[in-house]
Amino acid sequence: MDEIRKISKEQIVMAFVATCIETMARHLGVSYQEVYKRMERVGMIDNYIVPNYEPLHSESREVLAERMVECLMNWEKEL
């Protein structure tokens, strides 16, 4: 009998972060590398996506992309 693999909460959240990056990249028409660099520069992954995983992951991809783009642009203005 095959053992069922358990995925940790951290792995689930990191997969969600990757989905956010890819969704934003498609929404903006840019590469995922560019989106990742921009998000890292403002601290969006550690200070917004990860702590807010629970409410964010229930959003549709379209709504999520719009919210993430708005957040990124606002945070970039503050730099």
C-alpha positions, 0 to 999 in steps of 0.5 A: 500500500502506498503511503499518502504524502502529506504536504506541510502548510509551508509548502501549500503557502509557497505554492500559493505564492508561486501562483500569485506571482504567475497570475500577476505576471500574466495580468501585467503581461510581464515575466514572472521573474520581473514580478518576483523581483518587484515583490521582493524589493517591496517585501510583498511576499513576506509582509503581505501574501504569506501573513494574509494567505487565509483570506487571499487564497479564497479569492478568484484569480482575477480578483487576486491579480487585481488586488495584488497589482494594486498593492504592488503599485502602491508599495512601489510608490512608497519607495 
